[in-house]
Amino acid sequence: MHKFLRSVGFGMYERKKEVAMLLDDLEKKAKEHRRIPIEADSNLCEVRAEVAPGMGVVLVGETDEKGIFRREYYYPYLISNDVSSEVECSIQRHTEKETYAGLLDDTRVGISLIFYLDNSFEYKERKLDHVSQKVKSVRLTGLSAEGKILLPLYKTMKQIEKAQVASKDRYSLLEAARNGDEDAIETLTIEDIDMYSQISRRVLKEDIYSIVDSSFMPSGIECDQYAVIGEILQLEEKVNQITGEVVYDLTLECSDVIFHVGIARRDLLGEPMIGRRFKGQIWMQGVAVFEE
């Protein structure tokens, strides 16, 4: 069973036999089918079964000369319409199967952000048709199997404006440092030392979550999973049409990056509200918007 199948409202399916029956049912009810010819007698096929607006399960496999679909793998998905990043994005194929990962070198996050490419079928079609595969922007989403709600940090307008100016200055320095500017590297080093000293003093008397406003860190050994803390900008409830489970679609701002996170209500500890923060581990997905 896919670990994050519960994130789109299928938490009650725990056995392989139950999941197999569910996938068979989704295959029959799915309205979106796409095919790519790979050999003379077979096609690569993607079946997208939507169980709520912008949320569902993707089944991928091959169809033989008789048109029989043979499922190879599946994964849950959540789609966002919000642009998360417009920096350069590279796409690479996974070793095991015909799936792809995207890589964003976004200075706002501070790390190379790797995500599971949700529209890999479109990417493969573009390759076969020899159409541009250059990525214009990326819309990121995450699925979480467990999360908590944290209270917001109180900030005055002056503090918010000051933090925004500091963030812009830091991004400019990071960009300059990447291009080899030694003064920028030295300035960033001094700032990091000062920040470490301030945090070391504050953590003796304050809770860590009152110091750390948001965070974006790799989690575990899989490169597309992250531990995040982000502010909730918007909140939407989606109901799985098959199970009736409620899934929260949270729009988060984390390290100045905006993306959506889907989590079942039963897996979220606390009451989500706009302004509060979400803390949890997510599996990052993304839709690459290609240049025409």
Secondary structure, 3 states (H helix, E strand, C coil): CCCCHHHHCCCCCCCHHHHHHHHHHHHHHCCEEEEEEEECCEEEEEEEEEEECCEEEEEEEEECCCCCEEEEEEEEEECCCCCCECCCEEEEECCCCCCEEEEEECCCCCCEEEEEECCHHHHHHHHHCCCCCCEEEEEEEEEEEEEEEECCCCCCHHHHHHHHHHHHHHHHHHHHHHCCCHHHHHHHHHHHHHHHHHHHHHCCCCCHHHHCCCEEEECCCCCCEEEEEEEEEEEEEEECCCCCCEEEEEEEEECCEEEEEEEEHHHEECCCCCCCEEEEEEEEEEEEEECC
